[in-house]
């Protein structure tokens, strides 16, 4: 799944305190909620997991003494999970995780998005510059070392300085003479720290991907919805040097030999079966106060939803008009619409669960508890007044930040123009000629990938639509100067004026852009500083850098201490409540069971979908619902081979594992640790689980691994790949 605007500065909202870790983890789980730290499974979770049906040990999940499941799970690219399924470095992840890569290889002559791609031998596998996968080697609690030399009474600035110095020493030591990367990550509001030692592989090649009519079946309409019929998978292979070490792409690299890979189960799945998900979930905000929920639900997200709706409207029109534009904008649209729909569902879910009302009721109760004791009142009495003071201001700055970013980044010509700021500054300051030429080279190289997926006419329509909504929803005091100047110059006819801007700018045509950059010197500065797109980019960047971010940083810094105290108060007030650490993009384990749910009154949604459901949705007139002829033939013949169950071919299933963005592509395992599915989404009714997990309706959606094997084998004719895998029947 994609990152949204809330990731900025949200480390201040990771709330629990370290002094409470033992109590929060020793309470038996009442639901299947939670994303658990792998090295603590043995101590706190394994007995509960066994009660639910798990048949292995904690060391089978995480071990540094032998090969374990952690050695088969990787962070894929920037924000997904993938897993090894063979001893030859074969990876499986989601189709939507590999979508940008597949799109980058696509053209009208080779439209791999529409037609799919399958390497029928190693020489056909496609390299992907810039794509990496990262493997966790080990993790370690380094809290004592990080906090050495600090005290609670110490000024925050001094304390942070000591912590950063300690972290640098720990990371440097962990990376010494081994070629690994090391990162110390804060947990529980900076009261606990873990060291993560990782290995990154840089030669990752595309092996196979179904056509979008399978891999994205249902498109944006079905996204975040159950029932689901999407064959959301793609295959990659990791390559290494002859010593099995990471290497840049080289023709003589060989398939990586992972320490562990997952056996694949064909034994089927049933409601109530144990399931486990291992992956890299992004962020959750389970313990925030009502003020935060109100800010996101009622202030920020509704405006961002409106802006993204405008973007989608323009891009949809373009994609429907031209097959080439469908290729150019498919990955962009997927990223835009993913968060747009999620935010919409999140608002509905928070309303349905009455999350704000429940949190306010709780806050009233805990306030009375605080007031009832003078010591507690001295310690916690200021918290809610601080929230009431800070959040109205924080909401305004969050909104301005979000709107400015959504609009200015949504106009691609403005985003491109922003990249010339560094070159402009270097030339104007008469910087080193070598540095100038190096920067020019990088800009020209970047322009190739930018213009490959750029359409001037589509961007012109985005320019008009987004600047219109920018003026509608943002108060004049927050509108950047170049926008106000532009509106005066256009005399209210922005559409007509935009045509002139796009005709005259160097940022709308690749040949002109390259020529401008190659010849850029002191004489170019005047032309650049007259360009509307450049000035929009610079004004927006200055507003954010000089006004918005400093205030956001100040507000969040103030909230940090109040959040720490509020979490401590919650734990003292509810000493029998289960508290688990929020997700923070580190390796986690979630467990539960396959389970349907009641979506609404009298509507029960069962735990699985089948190929028959795909055939029922078939509509050749709609791109996202046009079922491939070959798939219809296979359905008609009823030959599902060893991949069927009860006379049907399952496609997807749901369980109550707690997942979030970053878990896309995560392995879903059965009680024996065998791969049964690939996690890729959440159900609409429970999509608010980042802030409020609803055990009755929060469900993760996964691809049944047997459907993936069926597509590889019988649909694509790439069954040779199954020979690499360990398949349990």
N, C-alpha and C positions, 0 to 999 in steps of 0.2 A: 504494500500500500504506500501513496505519495505523502511528504512533510507539509504541514500547513503553517500559517503565519504565527501560531502560538508557540513555536519552538524558540523564538527569540527571547533571550533572558529568562527563560522559564526554569533555570536551575534554582532560582530562588523559591520555587514552589514545590520542590521535593521536600516534603514536610517532616517525616518522622525523625526523632532524635535517637542517637546511638545508645544512650543510656536505657532505652526502652526495647532494644532489639531482642533481648532474651525473653522478655515477657510476651512480646508480640508473636514470636515464633514458637513458643511452647504451648500455645493454646490450640487444642485440636480444631481442625477446620470443620465448620458447620456446612459449608457449601463448597463447590469446586472453584471458587473464586481465588485469584492470586497468581502471581508470576514469581517463582521461587528461585533462589540463588543456588546453582548446582552444587557448590562445595558444602552447602548446609543441608542437602537432602537427607543424608544419612542421619543427622542429628535430629531433624525436626519433621520430616515428611514421610520417610520410607514406610513407617508402620501404617500410616493412613493410606498410602498408595497401595500397600498390600491388602488392606481391608477392602479396597475398591477393586482388587483383582490383579494388580501388578505382580509379575512372577519373577522378576529379576532383582538385582541388588543396586544399592546406590552407587557402588563402584562401577557397575556396568554403564551408568550414565556419565559419571565424571571420575576420572582417575588420572594421575600422573605417573603411575607405576605400571600401567598396562594400557593397551588400546581400549578405548571406550567410545560411547556415542558422541561425546564432545568432539572427537577427532573426525567425525563424519559430517559435521555441521559447520557451514561457513557463512560469513556475511558476504552477500553477493552485491557487487557494485556499491552504490552509496546508501541503499536503504532497504534491502530485501535479505532473505535467507535462502540458502540452497543446501543440498546434501548430496554426498557421494553415494552412488548406487552400483559401483563396480570397482574392482581393483585397478582399473585402467583410467582412473581420474574422471569418470563420467559423472556429471552433475545433473540433477533435475531441480528446476525451480518453476515459478509461474511464467506463463506466457506474457503476462503484463509486466513482470520484472525484466524480461528480456526484450520487451517490445521496442524500446528505443534502439537497441542493437539490431534487431530484425529489420526495423524501418531504415536504419542507416545503410543496410545492404540492398535495399529495395530500389527498383527503378521501374519504368514502364516495361522495359524488356525483361526484367527479372523481378516481378512483384511478389516477393516472398510474404508480404503481409496478406495478400489475397490468396495466393496459391500454396503457401507453406514452403518449407525448405527441409530437405533431408540429405545429409551427407552419406553417400552409399559406400564411402571408404574414407580412411584417414586423410587422404590427400584432398578430399572435397570439403573438409572442415574449414570454416571461415575465421580468420583472426580478427580480433576486435581491439584495436589500439585504445588504451585508456581504461579498459574494463579489468577490474581486479576482483579477486576473492580473498578473504582474510580468515585465517584459521586460528582459533584460540589454542595456545600451547599450555598455558596454565593461568590460574588466578590465585591471588593470595591476599589475605586480610593484612593491610599494612597500617592500620589506624594508629597504633602506638607510635610508629616511626614518623608518620605524617604530622601528628599533633605534638610531637616532642618539642618542648620549649615554649608551649603556649599555655595560657590560663584563660578561664572564663572572664576574668576581670580585665584582661588586656584590651586595649583599644583595637577595634576591628581591623583597621588598616595595618597595624603592626602584626596582628595575629595572621592576617592573610599573607603578609610578606614572609613570615616564618614558614607557613604551610607551603607556599609556592617553592621556597628554597628547598624544603625537605622533599617535596615531590620530585623536583628536578634531580636531586641526588639519587633517589630511589629508582627513577626511570633510567638514568644513566648507568647505574650499576646493573640493572636488569638486562640492558642491551649490550653489555660489554662482551665483545668477542663472540657473538652468536648470530649476528645478522637479523635478529628479531626486532620488532617494534614493541615499545612498552608504554602503557598509559595508566596513570593512576586516576581513578574515577571516584567522585564523591557519592556517597550513599547517605540517606537519612539526614539531609540538610547539612552535610559536611561534618557530621559527628562520627561517621565511619567511612573508611576509604579502602578500596580494593585495587590491587595492581593487576593489570591484564597484560600478559605477554603474548604477542601475536606474530603470525607469519603471513606475509602477503604475497600472493602469486599474481604475476602480471601477464602471463600468456594464457588467455582463456579463449577458446574457439567455439563457435557455434556449430552444433552437431545436428540439431533438428528442431523444427517448430511446426505445429499444425497450421493450416490456413486460419485466418481470423474467423472464418465461419464456424470453426470449432474452438479455437483458442480464445476468442472474444465473443462467442455466441451469446446473443442477447444484448451486447453492447452496453451503452449507458442506461438503457431502460431497465435491464435486469440487475445492474450493478447495485450492491448493498441490499439485495432482495433474495428472500427464499420463498418458493422453490427456485433453484438455479440449475442450469444445464450447460455450464461453461467448461470446456476442456482446457482449463487454464494451466498449461504446462509448456515448457521448452527444455531442450537438452543442450548442455555445454560440456566441454572437456578441458580440464586443467592440464597444462604442460609444464614440465620442469627441465632442468639440465640433466646431464647423465648421472649426477649424484643425487637426484631427487630434490634439488634445491630450487627456489624461485629464480626465474630468469626472465629477461625481456624476451619478446617474441624472436624466435630463431627457427629456421626450417628444420634444423637437426635436433630441436628439443624433443623430448619423449613424454608420453603420458605419465602424469604424476601418480605415484603409488601411495594412496592414503593409508593411514594407520588403521582405519576402520571404515567400513561402508555398510549400509543397511541392507539386510536381506529383505526381499519383497514377498508379501503374503498374498496368496490367491484363495485363502480359506474363507473369505467372505466376512461380513460384519453384520451385526444385529443390534437392535435397540438395547441399551443397557450395557454394552461392551465397554471395557476400560479403554480410554485413549489418553495419549500423552503427546504434547507438542513441545519441541525444543527449538528455540530460535532467538532472534535478536529484537524483541519488542521495543518500540521507540519510547513513547512517554505516556504516562497516565497521571491523573490528578485527582485521586480518590479522596483526599483529605482536605481539599480547599474549602474555605468558608463560602457561605451563600453569596457574598459580595462578588466573588470571582465568577461563580456560575451566572449570576445576573449580568455581569459585564460581557461574558462570552455569548450568552443566550439572547439577551435583549438589546445589547448595544452594538457589539462588533460584528458578530456573524451575520445578522440579517443584512447589513450593508454590503458585506463582502459577497454574500450570496447574490444580491442584485447585480453587482459588477460582473461576476462570473457568468451569470445568466446572459448578460449582453455579449460577452465574449463568445459563449457557446452558440448563440444565435447567428453571429456573423460567420464563425468558422463552419458551422453546419451548412450554411448556404453555399459557402465556397466548396466544401468537400462534395456536396451533392452535384455541383456544376461541372466537375472535372476530375477524372480518375487520377491525374497527376497531383492535384491539390489534395485529394484524399490521402495519398501517400505522404505528401509534405506535412500535412497538419494532423495526421492521425495520432501520433504520439503526444503532440502538444495538447490536442483536445482531450485525450485520455487523462492527462495530468490535471487539466483545468476542471473537468467534470467530476473527477474522483472526489476532490475535496468539496466541490459545490454540492454534490448529492449527500456526502457524509454530513456536512454541516446542517443541511436541511433535516436529515433524519435525526441528528443529534438534538436539535431543538425540539422536535416532536417527542423524542424519547424522554427528554428532561421534563417536558410538560406532562407527559403521560404518567411519569413516576412522581410528579409533584416534588421534584428534587429541591427546588429553592425553598418551597414551603416547609419541607421536612428538615432541611438544614437550619432554617430560621427557628423552627420549634426546638431543635436540639440546642441551638445557640442561646435561646431563652432559658432552657433548662440548665445549661452549663454556666450561664451568667448568674443564675440564682445560687448555684453551688459555689461559685467563686465568692460571691458577696457574703455567703454564710460564714466565712472564716476569714479573720483579719489577715492571717499570713498568706492565704491564697489570694486575697484581694490585693495585697501589696505586690504579689508576684505576677498575677494575671489580670488585674483589674483594668489595665489600660488597653488591652488587646482590641476589644470591639470598637472603642472610640477611635483608635488608630485606623482600623479598617474603614470606619465611616468617614474619616478625614481623607484617607489616601485614595480609595477606590474611585470616587467620582472624577478625580484628576487623572488617575491612571487610565480610566476608561476613555477619556477624551484623547489622550496621547496614543493609546493603543489603536483607536479608531482612525486617527489621522495617519498614523504609521501604516496601518493596513490598507487604507484607501489609496494613499500615495503610491505604495508599492504595487498594488494590484493594477492601477491605471497605467503608471509609467512603465512598468515591466511588461504590461500587456500590449503596449505599442512597440513592436519589435524594432522599428527604426530608431526610436528613442533609446532602447536598450543597447543597440549597436553603437550609437553616437557616444554614449557614456564611456565606451572603451577608449576613446581618443583623449580623455582627460590626462592620462599619464604622459602620453606623447606630447600633448600641448604644453604641459608644465615643464617637461624636460627641454623642449626646444626653446621655450620662452626664457628659461633660466640659463640657456646656453650650456646645457649639460654635455657630458662626454659623447663624442660622435659615435663611438662604438656602442654605447648603451642605446643611443637613438636608433641606430641601424638594427640592432637586435630587437628592439621593441617594434619597429616597423615590420620586421620579418614575422614576428609572432602575430601581429594584427592581420597581415596578409594571409597567413596560414589559417587563422581563425575565420576569416571572411569566406573561405571555401565552404566550410561546414555550415556557416550561417546562411549564406545565399542558396545553398543546396535545398534548404527547407523553408525558403522565404518566398512570399508572393507579394509584390508591391500593391496590387489592387485589393487584396484581402487586408493587408496592413492599413491601407488608406481607410477602409471601412471601419476597422477597429479604432483607428485614430479618432474618427468623427464620433463613433458611438461611445467610446470610453471618456473622451473629454466632455461630452454632453452630460453623462451621468456624474462625472467628477464635479461639474459645476452645480448639479442638482442636489447632491447629498453632502458636500463639504462646505462649511461656512467660509465666507469670503476671507476672514482673517487667516485661514489656513491654506488658501489657494496660493500657489507659487506665482511670483511676479511674471514669468514668461507666459503663463496661462492667461493672466488678466490682460497682458499686452496683446496676446494672440486674439482674444475675443474682441478687443477693440478694433484691431486691424481687419478682422473678418467681417465686421459689421453685422454679426448675427448669422451670416451664411457660411458656416464652418465647412460644409461639404464642398462648396465651390472653391473656397480658399485653400482647402487641403490639396486639391488637384494641383494648384500652382506650387505648393510647398514640395510635393512629391516629385514634380517635374524638375524642380531646380536644385534639389538637395543631392549631395554626393553619397548619401547613406541609403539610397533606394535602388542602386544598380551596381552590381559587382564590379564591372569594368571601371566605372567612375570612382568607386571607392578605392580600389587598388591603385589607380593612377594618382589619386589625391594623397594617399598614404605614402606611396613611393617617393613623391616629390615634396613631401611635407617639410617646410622650413619656416623661418620667421615670417616670410611673406604669406604663408598659409593661415596664420593666426587670425587675421582680420576676417577672412572668409568663414573660418570655423566659428568664430564668435558671433557671426550674423545668422548662423544656421538655427532655425527654430527648434529642430529636433535636439541639437546639442544643448541649446539653452534650457529646454525643458528638462533634459537629463541632469544638467548641472544644478539647476534650481532645486529640483527634487532631491538630489543627493545632498545639497547643502542644508535644506530644511531638515532632512532626517539626521544628518551628522551633527549639525550644530544646535538644533533645537529639540528634536524628538528623542533621539537616543540618550542624550545626557539626562533628560527628565525621566525617561523610562528607567534608566539605570539608577537614578536617585530614588524613585518610588519603590523599585524592587529591592534596593538595598535596605530601605526602611522596613519593607515588609518581611525581609529575611528573619530578623530577630523576632518580630511578632508571630510569624508563622511557626518558628521553632517553639516558642512558648505556648502557642495555641495547641500545637500537636502534643506537647507534654501534658497540657491540661486535659486534653481529650483522653489521653491514655490513663491519667489518674482518675478521671471521672468515670470512665468505662473500663474498669480493670478486667472485665470478663469479655470484652469485645475482641474480635480477631483483627489485627492490623498486620498488613504485609507491605513490603517495600514497593514503592512505585517503580514502574519500568523506566529505564534510562539508557536504552540501546545496548545493554550488555546481555550476555547469554543467560537465558532464563528457561525454566521448566514449568509448564502448566499441565494439569491433569484433570480428568473428569470422565464423562461417559457419553456415548452416542445417545442422543435424546431429541425427540420432537418437542413441540411446544404449542401452546394456545396463542395464536397471533392476536385474536380478539374474541369476543363472545361467540361461542359455539363453532369457532374455526380452529381446528387442530391441524398443524402441519407436521407430516410424518418426517422421518429421519433421512429419507433417501429419495433421489430422483433417478429416472431411467432414460434410456435411449428413446423409448416410446414418447416421452415428454418432448424430446427434441423434434420428433416427427410431427407432433401435434402443433408445435409452434412454427413449423416451416412456412415461410412466406417469401417466394422468390423476388417480390417487389421491394422488399426491405433488406438492405445490405446486411444488417445485423442478425437477420432471421432466415437468410437463404441457406438452407441445408445443402451441403455438397451432394452431388448425384451419387458418388461412390458410397457415401454413408447411408443414403437411402436404400441403395442396393443391398448393402450388408444387413440392414435392418429387415428388409423384405425377406431375405434368405433365412433369417433367424440363426445364422451361423456365428454364435458368439464364442465358440471354442471353449477354452478353459477359463475364459474371463467372465462368464456369466454366473448368475446366482438365481436360483428359483425360476429358471426359464427366462430371465430378463438380464439386460446389461445395465448395471448401475453406473451412474455418471457422477453424482455428487452426494455428499452426506453432511449432516450437521452433528455437532457435539457441544457440550457446555464448557469447553476449555476457554480460559480467559486469554484472549489475544488482542493485539492492537496493531497499528501500523508498524512495519518492520518484521512482523510475523509472516508476511506474504512469502510463500515458498517454503515455509517451515515443514519439516517432516511430521506427519501424524502417525503415531506408532501404536501398536496393540500391546496387550499385556506381556507378550514375549519379546517386545522390542523390534518387531518386524514392521516394515513400512506398509501402511494401508492407505495413506492418502497424502495429499499436498495441500496445506492450508492456503486459502487465498482471499477470504473475505469474512464479513460478519453480517448477520441478519439485520434487516431494517429496524425491527422493533427493539433490538438491543444494541444499536450502534452507539448509544450514549455511554457505553461501558467504560470509556476512558475516564469518566467522572462519576459514574454511578452504575455499578454492576448490578444487573437485575437477574437473579438466578432463574427466574421463571421464563425469561425470554432472551437473555444474552446467549447467543449461539455463534460459534465459528463455523464457517462454511469451507468444506474441503473437497478437492477432487478425489474420487475413488481411483486408486492407483491402477486398478484393473482396466478402467476406461482408457487411461494413458497407454497402457501396454497394448490394448486392443487397437488403438489408433496407430501406434508405432508399427505393429505387426501386420494387421489385416488391412488397414486403410492406406498406410504409407508404403508398405512393403519393405520396411527397414527392420525386419525381424532379426537380422543378424545382431542388432544391438542387445537383444535379450540374451544372447549367448554369453555376454559379459557379466550378466547379473546372477545373483543367487536367488532363485525363485522357490518359495516354499509352497507346496500344494497340499 
